[in-house]
Amino acid sequence: MAKRNYTDLTKAELVQLLEARDRRDATRFGLVWEANEIERDKALNQDFVALDLDQSLSCGDAPWKNLIIEGDNFDALRYLRMTFAGRVKCIYIDPP
C-alpha cells in the first residue's frame, strides 16, 4: 500500500478524516481495508446510481421493514448509507 501524503490536506480535511476514523473504529468488526476517505467522499455523488422499486417483488405496502436490493454491492451500500444511515441492523451481501 502506498504511503499517504497528509501534508496536502487542509486542517478541516484532517479533522474530518480523524473523526470519521474514530466513528468507524468504535463500531467495526472483521476485515477493513483503508481507503482515501476524503477523495472517496468527494466523488460519492459523481456517479450515483439510483435504485428502482419493483412492486411485483415487494410484499405488502410501504414502508417495509426489510428490503432486498439487487444490483452492484457498492451502489446498494451507498444508497443505504444515504437513505437509511443509522437505521440498518443487518446487511447480507451475497458475493459474486
N, C-alpha and C positions, 0 to 999 in steps of 0.2 A: 504494500500500500504506500502511495506517495505521501511524503510529509506535507502537512497543511501549512500554508503561509497565513498566519494571523495578522501580520503587520499591515496588510492592505484593508482590513476591516475597520469600520468606524466603531466608536465606543458603544453606540446603540446596537450595532450588529453583534458585537461581542457579548453584551448583556443579554440580548435575545437568545443567542446561541447557548449561553450558560444556563439561563432559566429553562429553556426547552430541555436541555440535557438533565437538569435537576428533576424536572417533572417526569421525564421518561425513566430515569434511574430509579425513582421511587416506586414505580409500578411495573417494571418489565421483568419478564421471566424468559428463559430459554436463550436461543442464539439471537444476537443482534448484530447487524452489520452497520457500521458507522458510515455516514454519507455527509456530504457538504450540505447541511440542512438549510442554510441561508439561500444558497443558489437554487436548491430544490423548491423551497417555498416561493421564491421569486418567480419561478417558472410554472408554478402549480396550475394557474388558470389559462396558460397559453394554449394548451391543447386538451382542455377538459372535454370529456365525452359524457353527454347527458344520457341518463337511463330512461327507457320506455317501460311503462307498466303494461303487462299482459294480463288483462282481466280474466281471460279464459283459464289461466293457471292460478288465479287467486281464489281463496276460499273465504266466502263471507264478504262483508262490507268493510270498507276502510273506517277507521285506522286499524291496521293489522299489527298484531303483537310479534309476528315472525315474518321475515322476508327471505325470499330466495332470489338471489341476484345471479344471473347467468351472464358471463362475459369475461373480459380481461380482469384478472385479480387486482392489478394496480388501479384501474379505473373504478372498480367497485369499492375498493378501500378508500379512495379519495372521495367518492360520493358519500360514503358513510361518515367519513371524517367531517365533511362539510355540512351534512344534514342531521346527523344523529350523534354528534360529539358528546361524550359523557353518558349516553343512554344505552350503549350496546353492552350486553352482558356476555355474549359469546359469539365468536365467528368461527365457522368451519370452512376451511378452504380445501377443495379437492384439487390436488396438484395435477398438472397436465401429465 
